[in-house]
Amino acid sequence: MMKEKNILRFSILFYWTFFWGLSVLDKIIPDVHHLWVGKDFFALFVKFFGSLGLKDPIFATLALAFVSSLEGLNFVFYLMASIHFLKGNESKSQKWFFRAIFTSITLFSLFSIADQVFGDRFQLLEHGLFWLILIASWILFKYISNSDGKLLEFKVDKGLKIAIAIGVLITAGASISIIDFSSKTFTNVSAPVKGIEVIDDVYKFDFPFLADKLVWETTINTFKENHPELKINYIYTGPSELNSKKKTHMLLYVFTEEVKLIKDN
C-alpha cells in the first residue's frame, strides 16, 4: 500500500502534470470542437499588443511561441517528476519537480508583468494566486516527511457502500442529462442564427453558447441570402453587460434598409 503522504505528493504531481499538459493542448487546438472548447490565444495576444500600438502580428506570434515553449517545458518537467516518483526514485523526482516549479513561477511572474503592462487586473489576480499555489505545492512536496507516514487502508463499511451507491446514481443521472442536452443543442454551435425583427428594419440575433466567428459569418451570409431586398447598414453588438464572459450568449443587432431590386429585362 502507498503511504498517505506519498498519495498527497503524487496528487500534487498528477494535478500539475495534467494542468500544463492540457494548457499545451489548448495552444495546439485553439478552437471549438465536440467535447473540447479551446481559446484563441493568438487573437488575445494580438489584442493586447494592439492596445500598446504594436499592430504587427509578428509581436503576438513571437510572444505566443515563447509562452508555448515554456509551457511545453513545464509539462515535460512535471511528467519526468511523476515518472521518477512512480519508479520510487525520490531524489530524482524531487529534482525534476523543483525544475518544474521554478519554470512555472517564472512563467507566472512573466504573466503578472504582462498583466500590469496590458492593464488586465483580473488576470493579474489570477496569476498571482497561481504563483502562491506553486510555492505551497513545493513546500508540501519537499517538507512532508515519509518516515512517520501511515499506510492508507481502504475499509469498505456499510456507510461507505451507501455513499458510493448514491454517488454513482447521481453521476449517472447527471451524465445522461448532459449527454441528452448536448445531442440536442450542440448543432447550434455551427448552425446559422435566425434573426428576429424587433423594430422596423432592425433584426436581433441571439447567439448560443460556444458560437464563434464562423457562426457569425454564416449567420450574416445566410441573412443576406434570405433577404436580398435588404441592405445592411450597421452591425451592433449588445452592451458589455450583456456580452461579458459571465453570460452564455451574445446579442447582435443588424440595422438594414430596404432597397429596390433591379430586374433584368
N, C-alpha and C positions, 0 to 999 in steps of 0.2 A: 504494500500500500504506500501511497505517497503521503509525506508529512503535510500537515495543514499549511505551514508556512511556505513550503515548496509549491503548493497549489496556488497560493497567493502570488508568488513570484511568476509562476507560469501564466497566470491570468493577466498580469501586467504585460508580459511579453506578447501574449496572444492578442491583447487589445491593440497595442501599438503596431504590431506587425500588420494586422488587418486594416488599421486606420490609414497607414501610409500606403499599403497595397491598393486599397480602394481609391485613395487620393490620386495615385498614379494612373489607375484605370480611368478615373474621371477626366484626366487630361487626354487620354487616348480616345475615349468615346465621349466627346463633348456635345451630346445630342440626346434627344428623347427617343427611347426605344421601349418595347414591351418589357416590363419589369426593370427598367433602368431609366433614370432621369439624370442626364449629365448636365453640367453647367458650362456655358460658353465663356471660358476664362479669357480667350483671346479678345472677344468683344469687350469684356470688362476691362482688360488692360488697355485696350485702345481708348476707351472712355476715360480712364484715369490719366493716361499720358496726354490725351487731348485737352483735359482740363488745365494742364500746365503749358499748353500751346505747342506741344510736340505732336503734330498731326501725322507725321510719317509713321506708318505701321511697323517699320523696322524696329522702333524702340519697344513696342509691345511684344514683338516676336522674340527679340533678344531676352527681354525680361522673363517672358513665359518659359523660354528654353532653359534659362538659368534656374528658375524656380523648379521646373520639372526635373532637372538633373539632380538637384539637391533632394527632392522628394524621392526620386528613384534610389539615390544613395542611402537615404534613411531606411527605406524598405529593405534593402539588401543587408544593412547592418542589423536591423531587428530580426530578420529572417535567420541570419547567421547566429545571433544570440540564442534564438529559440532552438535551432538545431543542436547547438552545443549543450544547451540546458537539457534537452531530451536525452542526449547521449550521456549525461551525468558529469560532463566536464564543466564544473562550476567556475573555475578561474577564467577559462576562455569565454564562457557565456557572459561573465561579468565584464570582461574586457570589451567584447563586441557591443554589449548593452551600453557601456559608457560612451563608446564612439557614436552610437545611435542617439543617445540623449544629447550629446554635445552638438551634433549636426542639427538635431531638432530644435534645440533652444537657439542655435544660431539662425536657423531659418525663421523662427517666430520672432526673433529680435529684428531681423530684416523686414518682416511683415509689419511689425509695430512702427518702425521708422517710416515705411512707405505709407502707413495709415495716417501718420502725422503730416507727411508731405502732401498727400492727396485729400486730407481733411475728412477721412472716414472714421469718425469717433466710435461708431458702433463696432466696426471690425477691430478697432484698437482695443476695446474692452475684451472682445472675444480672444484675440491673440495673446493679450496679457494673461488671461486666465489659463490658456493652454501652456504658457511659459511656466507658470507656477505649478501646474499639474505635472509637468515633466520633471521639475525639481523634486516634487513629492514622490513621484514614481521611482526616481533614482535612490532617494533616501530609504524608501520602503524595501526596494530590491536589495540594496547593499547591506543595510544595517539590521535586517531581521536575522536573528541567529537561528541556525538549523539544529544546534545541539539539543535544545530543550523542546523541540517541536513534537507535538503529539501526532500519532498516526490517526488518520481520518478513517473512521469506521462507519460504514453505511448499515444502519439497522432500520429495516422497513417494518414499522409497527402499524397498528390499525389506523391511527391518526394520519400518518404519512400516506398510507394507501388511499384514504378518503381524499386527502388534499391532491394527490396525483390524479385520481379519477376525475375530480371536479375540474382540475386544470386542463386535462385532456379534452373534456367535454366543451369547456369554454373556448379552448384553442380551435377545436374542430368547427364549432359554430361560427366563430369569427372568420375562420379561413373560408368556409363555404360562402358566407355573406360577402366577403371581399372578392372572391373569385367570380361570384354571380354578378356583382356590381361592375367589376372590370370587364367581363364579357359583354355587358350591355352598353357600357359607356365609353370604352377605350377607342372605339371607332371615331368618336368625336374629336380625337386628337388630330386627325388628318383630314376630316371632312370639312368642307366649307361651311361657314356660319350663315344662317339665313337672317337677313335684316328685317327689322320692323319699322315701319314709318310712324314715328312718334308725333311729328307735326308735318306740315306741308313741305315736301322736298328734303326732309331730314330723316335719315334712317339710323337706327341704333342696332349695333351688333354686339351681342353678349358672348364673348369668347370663353370657352370652357377651360377648366384647369388643364395644364400641360400644353395648351395651344401655343405654337411657336410661329416664327416668321413665315414659314411655308404655308401655314394655315391662313395667315394674314394675306399673303399674296393670292392664294387660291380663292379666298373669300372675295377680295376686290375684283379679281378677274371674272369670277362667276357672276358677281353682281352686275358688272358691265355687260356681260353677255346676255343676261336676263332682262336688262333694262337698256336697250340701245337708244331709247328715246331720252335718256337722262345723261347729263354731263356732270361729272364730279368736279366741284369747285374747291372743296376743302375737306380734309380729314382731321378729325379731332379726337384725341383720347381723353377719357374721363379724368377728373382731378386726381391728384396723388393720393387723396384719401380713399378713392375707390380702386386705385390701381397699385396699391402698396403690396409688399411681399406678404403681408398678413392676409390678403384676400386670395380667393381661389380663382378669380377670373379677371378679365379686362373688358372694359366698355369702350367701344369705338363708335364715333358718330361721323356719318358721311353727309356732307351738305351738297345737294345737287340742284340742278335747274333743268327744265325741260327744253329740249332743242328740237327744231324742225328737221325731220328726216328728208333727205333729197332722194327722190325716187328716180330710177333710171327710166328713160322713155323707151 
